[in-house]
């Protein structure tokens, strides 16, 4: 198996942009996801939020980790670590860390963002290389984009077919990210039925994804905007990720009673 797939790239990239002032999370929030690849219980992935300081700035330190389990770990090892330090007011990132091992495909990057100067300073630890890139305004990394959008999503104004765009810097490149709102849906989870908002991002078809509309994500239709489920049609097989555990939510968690 030669599929190079970043667990958190699937979990964290695919949410919309709008404008509303509503804090959806706080320090202490923690999610755990169960990831299935075909009939494999492929891995577990976690997201943790804490408060800290970075260069005397008050920031949220978000850590995302994913690791393969069981038989898949024997045939295709996944060990991913993603971290971001984001401004508590703007949710824009100051620093991003990506250290991954996916079936022998490895990366070890640290990116420092100069939001005012529109620069990204990349230290490639694996190759001991430093490089500087020009970024677009209000640029995000994978993790910061997720938390920024959770705070700024105005669900009340969403209409089926709405499309959203924002700037992202990932893997030494600028990306114009785009996704589409597919509507509202009630889905079954291990916790019961949950009302969700359904989105579909536009991804690059080819090496990983079967086609450009191969991925769908559902987030809770409440003030938490918690990721609940992901489904992806890959170039080889399919992948599903479901919320398995959580704690530290800022708002009450809503379950639809039968």
C-alpha positions as CSV (number, residue, x, y, z in Angstrom):
1,X,0.0,0.0,0.0
2,X,1.6,3.3,-1.1
3,X,-1.2,5.7,-0.3
4,X,0.1,8.8,1.5
5,X,-2.8,10.2,3.4
6,X,-2.6,12.8,6.2
7,X,-5.3,12.0,8.8
8,X,-5.6,15.5,10.0
9,X,-5.6,16.9,6.4
10,X,-9.0,15.1,6.2
11,X,-10.2,16.1,9.6
12,X,-9.2,19.7,9.7
13,X,-9.3,21.3,6.2
14,X,-12.9,21.3,5.2
15,X,-15.2,23.9,6.8
16,X,-16.8,27.2,5.5
17,X,-16.2,30.9,6.0
18,X,-18.7,33.5,7.0
19,X,-18.9,36.4,9.5
20,X,-20.5,36.2,12.9
21,X,-19.1,36.8,16.4
22,X,-19.7,33.5,18.3
23,X,-17.0,31.7,20.3
24,X,-17.4,28.0,19.6
25,X,-14.6,26.6,21.8
26,X,-12.4,27.2,24.8
27,X,-9.3,25.9,26.4
28,X,-9.7,22.3,27.6
29,X,-11.7,21.1,24.6
30,X,-10.7,17.6,23.4
31,X,-12.0,15.4,20.5
32,X,-11.2,11.8,19.7
33,X,-12.1,10.3,16.3
34,X,-12.3,6.7,15.1
35,X,-10.9,6.4,11.6
36,X,-11.9,3.4,9.3
37,X,-10.1,2.5,6.1
38,X,-12.3,0.0,4.3
39,X,-12.8,-2.8,6.8
40,X,-9.8,-1.8,8.9
41,X,-10.2,0.1,12.2
42,X,-7.4,2.2,10.8
43,X,-6.5,4.7,13.5
44,X,-7.6,7.1,16.2
45,X,-7.1,10.9,15.9
46,X,-7.3,13.5,18.7
47,X,-7.5,17.3,18.9
48,X,-6.7,19.2,22.0
49,X,-6.9,23.0,22.8
50,X,-5.0,24.7,25.6
51,X,-4.0,28.3,26.4
52,X,-0.4,29.4,26.5
53,X,2.0,32.3,25.5
54,X,4.1,32.6,22.4
55,X,6.6,35.5,22.3
56,X,4.5,37.3,25.0
57,X,1.3,36.8,22.9
58,X,-1.8,35.1,24.4
59,X,-2.5,32.2,22.1
60,X,-4.4,28.9,21.8
61,X,-2.1,26.0,21.4
62,X,-3.9,23.3,19.4
63,X,-2.4,19.8,19.0
64,X,-3.7,17.2,16.6
65,X,-2.4,13.7,16.6
66,X,-3.2,10.6,14.6
67,X,-1.8,7.1,14.8
68,X,-2.6,3.9,12.9
69,X,-3.8,0.8,14.9
70,X,-4.2,-2.9,14.5
71,X,-3.5,-4.6,11.2
72,X,-3.2,-1.4,9.3
73,X,-0.3,-0.3,11.5
74,X,1.6,-3.4,10.4
75,X,1.1,-2.8,6.7
76,X,0.9,1.0,6.6
77,X,2.2,3.0,9.6
78,X,0.6,6.4,10.2
79,X,2.1,8.6,13.0
80,X,1.0,12.3,12.5
81,X,1.6,15.3,14.7
82,X,0.1,18.8,13.9
83,X,0.4,21.9,16.1
84,X,-0.6,25.5,15.7
85,X,-0.4,28.6,17.9
86,X,-3.3,30.9,17.0
87,X,-4.2,34.4,18.2
88,X,-7.0,34.3,20.8
89,X,-8.8,37.3,19.2
90,X,-8.3,36.9,15.4
91,X,-7.7,33.1,15.3
92,X,-4.9,33.7,12.8
93,X,-1.8,31.5,13.2
94,X,1.6,32.6,14.4
95,X,3.3,29.1,14.2
96,X,2.5,25.8,12.6
97,X,4.2,22.4,13.1
98,X,3.8,19.4,10.9
99,X,5.6,16.2,11.8
100,X,4.3,13.1,10.0
101,X,5.2,9.5,9.1
102,X,2.7,7.9,6.7
103,X,3.9,4.6,5.3
104,X,7.5,5.8,5.3
105,X,6.6,9.2,3.7
106,X,7.9,11.7,6.2
107,X,7.8,15.5,6.8
108,X,9.1,17.6,9.6
109,X,8.2,21.3,9.1
110,X,8.0,24.4,11.3
111,X,6.3,27.5,9.8
112,X,6.4,30.9,11.4
113,X,3.8,33.4,10.1
114,X,4.3,37.1,9.8
115,X,0.7,38.2,9.3
116,X,1.4,41.9,8.9
117,X,4.3,41.3,6.5
118,X,2.6,38.5,4.6
119,X,5.4,36.1,5.0
120,X,5.8,32.4,5.9
121,X,9.2,31.3,7.3
122,X,9.6,27.6,6.8
123,X,12.2,25.4,8.5
124,X,12.4,22.0,6.9
125,X,14.0,20.0,9.7
126,X,14.2,16.8,7.6
127,X,16.4,18.5,5.0
128,X,17.8,21.2,7.3
129,X,16.6,23.9,4.9
130,X,15.2,27.4,5.6
131,X,13.0,29.2,3.1
132,X,10.7,32.3,3.0
133,X,7.4,32.6,1.1
134,X,5.1,35.4,0.4
135,X,1.5,34.7,1.6
136,X,-1.9,36.3,1.0
137,X,-3.8,38.3,3.6
138,X,-5.2,36.6,6.7
139,X,-3.5,33.3,5.7
140,X,-4.3,30.1,7.7
141,X,-2.7,26.7,8.2
142,X,-4.8,23.5,8.4
143,X,-5.5,23.6,12.1
144,X,-6.1,27.4,12.5
145,X,-8.5,27.3,9.6
146,X,-10.7,24.8,11.4
147,X,-10.9,26.8,14.6
148,X,-11.2,30.2,12.8
149,X,-14.2,28.9,10.8
150,X,-15.9,27.4,13.8
151,X,-16.0,30.8,15.4
152,X,-17.0,32.6,12.2
153,X,-19.6,30.3,10.7
154,X,-23.1,32.0,10.6
155,X,-25.3,28.9,10.3
156,X,-28.5,30.9,10.3
157,X,-27.6,32.4,7.0
158,X,-26.5,29.3,5.2
159,X,-28.3,28.3,2.0
160,X,-27.8,25.0,0.2
161,X,-25.4,25.6,-2.6
162,X,-23.4,28.4,-0.9
163,X,-19.7,28.4,-1.6
164,X,-16.9,29.7,0.5
165,X,-13.2,30.7,-0.1
166,X,-10.3,31.6,2.1
167,X,-6.5,31.6,2.0
168,X,-4.3,28.7,3.2
169,X,-0.6,28.1,3.3
170,X,0.3,24.4,3.4
171,X,3.4,22.3,2.4
172,X,5.3,25.4,1.2
173,X,2.5,26.6,-1.1
174,X,-0.4,29.0,-1.0
175,X,-3.8,27.5,-1.6
176,X,-7.2,29.1,-2.4
177,X,-9.5,26.9,-0.5
178,X,-13.1,26.4,-1.7
179,X,-16.0,24.4,-0.4
180,X,-19.8,24.0,-0.9
181,X,-22.7,23.8,1.7
182,X,-24.7,20.7,0.8
183,X,-27.6,21.2,3.3
184,X,-28.7,20.0,6.8
185,X,-28.9,16.3,7.8
186,X,-29.6,14.3,10.9
187,X,-27.1,11.5,11.3
188,X,-26.7,8.6,13.7
189,X,-23.7,8.5,16.0
190,X,-22.7,6.4,19.0
191,X,-24.1,9.2,21.1
192,X,-27.5,9.3,19.3
193,X,-29.0,11.3,16.5
194,X,-27.3,14.7,15.8
195,X,-28.4,17.5,13.6
196,X,-25.5,18.5,11.3
197,X,-24.4,20.8,8.6
198,X,-23.0,19.0,5.6
199,X,-20.2,20.4,3.5
200,X,-18.2,19.3,0.4
201,X,-14.7,20.7,-0.3
202,X,-13.1,20.9,-3.7
203,X,-9.9,18.7,-3.5
204,X,-7.3,17.8,-6.1
205,X,-8.2,14.5,-7.9
206,X,-5.5,12.0,-8.6
207,X,-2.9,10.7,-6.2
208,X,-5.1,10.6,-3.1
209,X,-8.7,11.5,-4.0
210,X,-10.8,9.8,-6.6
211,X,-12.3,13.0,-7.9
212,X,-12.5,16.7,-6.9
213,X,-15.7,16.2,-4.9
214,X,-14.6,13.0,-3.1
215,X,-14.8,14.3,0.4
216,X,-17.8,15.2,2.7
217,X,-17.8,16.5,6.3
218,X,-20.6,16.9,8.8
219,X,-20.4,19.3,11.7
220,X,-22.9,19.7,14.6
221,X,-25.7,22.2,13.9
222,X,-25.3,23.9,17.3
223,X,-23.0,26.5,18.9
224,X,-20.1,24.0,19.3
225,X,-19.9,23.3,15.5
226,X,-18.1,20.1,16.4
227,X,-16.9,17.8,13.6
228,X,-19.0,14.7,13.7
229,X,-18.2,12.6,10.6
230,X,-16.0,12.6,7.5
231,X,-16.4,10.4,4.4
232,X,-13.8,10.2,1.6
233,X,-13.7,8.3,-1.7
234,X,-9.9,7.8,-2.2
235,X,-8.0,6.7,-5.3
236,X,-7.7,3.4,-3.5
237,X,-10.7,2.5,-1.3
238,X,-12.6,4.7,1.0
239,X,-12.1,6.3,4.5
240,X,-14.6,7.3,7.2
241,X,-13.9,9.1,10.5
242,X,-16.5,9.4,13.3
243,X,-16.5,11.3,16.6
244,X,-15.7,8.7,19.3
245,X,-15.1,10.8,22.5
246,X,-15.1,14.4,23.5
247,X,-14.9,16.7,26.6
248,X,-14.5,20.3,27.5
249,X,-17.2,21.7,25.1
250,X,-18.0,25.3,25.5
251,X,-21.7,24.9,24.9
252,X,-24.3,22.2,25.7
253,X,-24.2,19.2,23.3
254,X,-27.5,18.6,21.6
255,X,-28.8,15.1,20.8
256,X,-32.1,14.6,19.1
257,X,-34.4,12.4,21.2
258,X,-36.5,9.7,19.5
